């Protein structure tokens, strides 16, 4: 795979972190080294570390310098300019992530041999790890390149293929309610706070009802746009009733309630959202959703994390003998 380099201008700015680490506290010394690694620093020589000069990197190294001073170490943070384009290229080469992306791509390509043979849920779990690996690499990739785009594309395509293997009965074109109304490539709207019913309903919409749906989150007092389909809030097109949560209303509206796996998920979500008949797995799913909420930066990332839980739950409940 060809390596890609986009030469930097000779005026490119860098940050040099010159550190003297505490020698009498090995644990503290190791924490500092791990912090430098987590920031994506390149090692120029012992005690000298380099990063591109960005506001985020400057802030991170400044805080680390203050911490070093408190634990009897010391550090100097310098703004550095490469003397020419050749030197700038040498600096950039220190941050080359090409090999990591290539390894990731090879792993994903190797998984493709098992498509249609191995358990798609097992492949999905491996892909989830590869997704985390990609996110970790790209978070410290200061010079995006075609190989990064190729890795992202390879991962996205593999995830889409496995999703098709896990959910072969997902509608390919349009979903139709009992009233005959069609739903395809629509905007669906709900309100925070996102919890079991709203997250599960969003997953259901994107997996089984409108596979090209766009989900938007309304502010507390914001009216639902006329072009959007509201769900899981008062007076929405699809909402709770006295006896059913929104997830169950959607199942019934789109004739999905004969899918045993979805019906079991509906019972679990009902218990988490409204109580009633206990479900043994509910506590574990609740813990996973709470973890997803804590690690997510926004509602979009929370939905993406929770979808993994519902994907695996559907697979765990799936019984080919009961498929309609």
C-alpha positions in Angstrom: 0.0 0.0 0.0 1.5 3.3 -1.1 2.4 5.7 1.7 1.1 9.2 1.4 2.8 12.4 2.5 1.6 15.9 2.1 4.7 18.1 2.7 4.3 20.8 5.3 5.3 24.4 4.7 8.6 25.5 6.2 6.7 27.9 8.5 4.7 25.0 10.1 4.6 25.5 13.9 5.4 22.9 16.5 5.5 22.5 20.2 8.6 21.1 21.9 8.2 19.8 25.4 11.5 19.5 27.2 10.9 17.5 30.4 12.9 16.4 33.5 10.9 13.7 35.1 11.0 12.8 38.8 13.5 10.0 39.4 12.5 9.0 42.9 8.9 8.1 42.0 8.7 5.4 39.3 4.9 5.4 39.3 4.6 9.1 38.8 7.3 8.9 36.1 5.3 6.2 34.3 2.1 8.3 34.5 3.8 11.2 32.9 5.1 9.0 30.1 1.7 7.5 29.5 0.1 11.0 29.4 2.6 12.1 26.8 1.8 9.0 24.8 -2.0 9.7 25.1 -1.5 13.2 23.8 0.2 11.7 20.7 3.6 13.1 21.4 6.5 12.1 19.2 9.9 11.4 20.9 12.7 13.5 19.5 15.2 12.3 22.0 15.2 11.4 25.7 13.2 14.1 27.5 12.2 16.0 24.4 8.8 15.5 22.9 7.1 17.1 19.9 3.5 17.9 18.9 1.9 20.1 16.2 1.2 23.6 17.6 -2.6 23.6 18.1 -4.7 25.2 20.8 -5.7 21.8 22.1 -2.1 20.5 22.2 -0.8 23.7 23.8 -3.4 23.4 26.5 -2.7 19.8 27.2 1.1 20.3 27.4 0.7 23.4 29.6 -1.4 21.4 32.1 1.1 18.6 32.1 3.9 21.1 32.7 2.1 22.5 35.7 1.5 19.0 37.0 5.2 18.1 36.6 6.2 21.2 38.7 3.9 20.0 41.5 5.5 16.6 41.7 9.1 17.9 41.8 9.7 17.6 38.1 10.2 20.3 35.5 9.3 21.1 31.9 9.8 23.8 29.3 7.3 24.3 26.6 8.8 25.9 23.4 7.2 27.1 20.2 9.4 25.7 17.3 9.4 26.5 13.6 11.0 24.1 11.2 13.9 25.7 9.4 12.8 24.5 6.0 10.3 22.1 4.3 12.7 19.2 4.6 12.9 19.6 8.3 9.1 20.0 8.5 8.7 16.7 6.6 11.1 15.0 9.1 8.9 16.3 11.9 5.7 15.2 10.2 7.2 11.7 9.6 7.4 11.3 13.3 3.5 11.2 13.4 3.0 8.8 10.5 0.0 6.5 11.3 0.1 4.7 8.0 1.3 1.4 9.4 -1.4 1.4 12.0 -4.1 2.0 9.4 -2.7 -0.6 7.1 -2.8 -3.2 10.0 -6.4 -2.2 10.7 -7.4 -2.6 7.0 -5.7 -6.1 6.9 -7.6 -7.2 9.9 -10.9 -6.1 8.5 -10.2 -7.6 5.1 -9.4 -10.9 6.9 -12.8 -10.9 8.6 -14.5 -10.7 5.2 -13.6 -14.4 4.6 -16.0 -15.3 7.3 -19.0 -13.4 5.9 -21.8 -15.8 5.4 -19.9 -18.6 7.2 -19.1 -17.4 10.7 -21.6 -16.1 13.3 -22.2 -12.5 12.2 -22.7 -11.4 15.8 -19.2 -12.6 16.6 -17.8 -10.7 13.6 -19.7 -7.6 14.7 -18.1 -7.8 18.1 -14.6 -7.9 16.5 -15.6 -5.0 14.3 -16.6 -3.0 17.3 -13.1 -3.5 18.7 -11.7 -2.4 15.3 -14.0 0.7 15.4 -12.5 1.6 18.8 -9.0 1.0 17.4 -9.7 3.3 14.4 -11.1 6.0 16.7 -8.0 5.8 18.9 -5.7 6.1 15.9 -7.5 8.9 14.2 -7.8 10.9 17.4 -4.0 11.2 17.4 -3.7 11.5 13.6 -2.7 15.1 13.1 -2.2 14.8 9.3 -5.2 13.0 7.7 -4.3 11.2 4.5 -5.9 8.9 1.9 -4.9 5.8 3.9 -7.0 7.1 6.8 -10.0 7.6 4.4 -9.4 4.1 3.1 -9.4 2.6 6.6 -12.6 4.4 7.4 -14.3 3.3 4.2 -13.2 -0.3 4.7 -14.5 -0.3 8.2 -17.8 1.3 7.2 -18.4 -1.2 4.4 -17.6 -4.2 6.6 -20.0 -2.9 9.3 -22.7 -2.4 6.8 -22.2 -5.9 5.4 -22.4 -7.5 8.8 -25.4 -5.5 9.7 -27.1 -7.0 6.6 -26.1 -10.5 7.7 -27.5 -9.9 11.2 -30.7 -8.3 10.0 -31.6 -9.9 6.7 -35.2 -9.0 7.2 -34.7 -5.3 7.5 -36.8 -3.5 4.8 -34.8 -2.7 1.7 -37.1 0.0 0.3 -40.1 1.3 2.2 -42.0 0.5 5.3 -45.8 0.8 5.3 -48.0 1.2 8.3 -51.3 -0.5 8.6 -52.9 2.7 7.3 -50.9 2.3 4.1 -48.7 5.3 4.7 -45.1 4.9 3.5 -42.0 5.8 5.4 -38.6 6.1 3.6 -35.7 8.5 4.0 -37.8 10.5 6.5 -36.7 12.8 9.4 -37.8 11.4 12.8 -37.8 13.6 15.8 -37.8 12.9 19.6 -36.8 14.8 22.7 -34.1 14.3 25.3 -33.5 13.0 27.8 -32.8 9.8 25.9 -33.4 6.6 27.8 -34.6 3.1 27.1 -37.8 3.7 25.0 -36.4 6.6 23.0 -33.1 4.9 22.3 -34.7 1.5 21.5 -37.3 3.2 19.3 -34.6 5.1 17.4 -32.7 1.8 16.9 -35.9 0.1 15.7 -36.6 2.9 13.2 -33.2 2.8 11.7 -32.9 -1.0 11.6 -36.4 -2.2 10.7 -38.6 0.7 9.6 -36.7 3.4 7.7 -33.1 2.3 7.2 -32.1 5.7 5.8 -33.9 7.7 8.5 -32.4 10.9 10.0 -33.0 11.2 13.7 -33.1 14.7 15.2 -33.3 15.7 18.9 -35.8 18.5 19.8 -35.2 21.0 22.5 -37.5 20.8 25.5 -39.9 23.5 24.2 -39.2 23.1 20.5 -42.2 22.2 18.3 -41.7 19.2 16.0 -41.0 20.4 12.5 -43.9 19.8 10.0 -41.7 17.6 7.8 -40.5 15.4 10.7 -42.2 12.4 12.2 -42.4 12.8 16.0 -42.0 9.8 18.3 -41.8 9.1 22.0 -43.2 12.3 23.4 -46.6 13.7 24.2 -48.8 14.4 21.1 -46.2 12.8 18.8 -47.4 10.7 15.8 -46.0 7.6 17.6 -46.1 7.9 21.4 -46.9 6.0 24.6 -50.4 4.9 25.5 -51.7 3.8 28.9 -50.6 0.3 28.3 -47.8 0.5 25.6 -44.5 2.3 25.3 -43.6 3.9 22.0 -41.4 0.9 21.0 -44.5 -1.4 21.2 -46.7 1.1 19.4 -44.1 1.1 16.5 -44.0 -2.7 16.4 -47.8 -2.8 16.1 -48.0 0.0 13.6 -45.5 -1.6 11.2 -46.6 -5.2 11.7 -43.4 -6.1 13.4 -44.9 -7.5 16.6 -44.8 -11.0 15.1 -41.0 -10.8 15.2 -40.3 -12.7 18.4 -36.9 -11.1 19.0 -38.3 -7.6 18.7 -41.3 -8.5 20.9 -38.9 -9.7 23.6 -36.9 -6.4 23.3 -40.2 -4.6 23.6 -41.0 -6.4 26.9 -37.5 -5.5 28.3 -37.7 -1.9 27.3 -41.3 -1.7 28.7 -40.0 -2.9 32.0 -37.1 -0.4 32.0 -39.3 2.5 31.0 -42.6 1.8 32.7 -42.1 -1.1 35.1 -44.5 -4.1 35.1 -43.4 -7.7 34.4 -39.7 -8.1 35.3 -37.3 -9.2 32.7 -34.1 -11.1 33.8 -31.8 -9.3 31.5 -33.1 -5.8 32.2 -30.5 -5.0 34.9 -27.6 -5.8 32.6 -29.0 -3.8 29.7 -29.7 -0.9 32.0 -26.1 -1.0 33.1 -24.9 -1.0 29.5 -27.1 2.0 28.6 -25.8 3.9 31.7 -22.3 3.2 30.6 -23.1 4.4 27.1 -24.6 7.6 28.5 -21.4 8.3 30.6 -19.0 7.7 27.7 -21.0 9.7 25.1 -20.3 13.3 24.3 -23.7 14.0 22.8 -27.0 12.5 21.9 -25.8 11.2 18.5 -22.9 9.3 20.1 -25.2 8.0 22.8 -27.5 6.6 20.1 -24.6 5.0 18.3 -23.3 3.4 21.5 -26.8 2.1 22.5 -27.5 0.7 19.0 -24.6 -1.7 19.6 -26.4 -3.0 22.7 -29.7 -3.5 20.9 -28.0 -5.2 18.0 -26.4 -7.7 20.3 -29.6 -8.1 22.2 -31.5 -8.9 19.0 -28.9 -11.4 18.0 -29.1 -13.1 21.5 -32.9 -13.4 21.3 -32.9 -14.5 17.6 -34.2 -18.0 17.0 -34.3 -19.0 13.3 -37.1 -21.5 14.0 -39.4 -18.6 15.0 -38.6 -16.2 12.2 -41.7 -15.1 10.3 
